[in-house]
Amino acid sequence: IVAAINADFFNLQTGQDENNQVIEGEIWKGLAVADAPADTGHHGHAQLGIAGSGRPLIDPFVFHGVVLRPHGQRLDLDAINYRPSATSVVLYTARIGGTTPWDSAQATIDIRLRYVAGRGDTSVYQVVSFPMAGGTAPLIDGPVLSLPIALDTGRDVPHPGEMIRIQTNLQPAPLGLRTVVGGWPRLVVHGQSIADSVDRLEGTDRAFSVTRHPRTGVGFSRDSTTLYLITVDGRQESSSGMSLVEFANLMLKLGVYEGLNLDGGGSTTMVIDGKVVNSPSDKEGERAVGNALLVVVSRHD
């Protein structure tokens, strides 16, 4: 790892990030609308994606999923490792932890799956258990399909031995996204700043957009060959931070053609060759964050 910055906004209690997350082609978290309490309008949040070819993209990627059963029945899969509502169908994997999240309302059931094969955006699983109470299934033995208990009428849920196919993808995006991390809001689009309009376009508020804060951002050049990782210190005697308009202008000055704001404030941190090179604003220093964006030199580079 030659460089790193903090990435997505996250829940300070659980550490879970707010947007889709893809690592080495695997969806660690997939959802249609960002899990962002600060965004009361539930806007689609832009995210940085890196395609298998290495091409960077910034788009409000949206998770889509479907469970296909042997006789043509299908269930919409609402999310991976996140439950939008009590009526959602969710696939849980070991990436979220040791067990499926506890269901205090007892409104869900869990069905254990065994991975059989996969190709492209489709994976084949065999159902290996009868429905059990939600929030009790270990994930070390394989993924779990969590369903609303209202579906448990006998024929409406997959049963042991049944082979199912689960298709998942992020749209709009090419197949083969290697990396996805979220942020909020998008600041530079096609070489133009939109920072003075993000309160209206993406649901930020003036306390966030106009007030100067420490900032972290990511962007890339017009020809997509240069990736920019940017941090700005603030909340200290020696540094006041930037508003989003100021931050967007800095991105443009550096050569950013498409730019995205990431989590800032006390999270803002940049590491180069193993050393923190900025001044994090928390009194305790570097903060533990939900996820990070890393620049890695592989053995094949």
Protein Blocks (a to p, Z undefined) as FASTA:
>chain_A
ZZdcdfbdcdfklopafbdcdeehiafbdcfbdcdfklmnopacddddddfkopacdddd
ddddddddfkopacddfbghiafbfkbccdddfklombdcddfkopaccdddddfbdehj
bccdddfbdcddehiacfkloccddddfklmnojmpccehiacddddddddddehiabdc
dddddfbgghiafklmmmmmnopafklmmpccddddddddfkopaccdddddehifkbgb
jafklmmmmmmmnopabdcdddehjllccdeehiafbdcfbfnlpaddfbdcdddddfkZ
Z
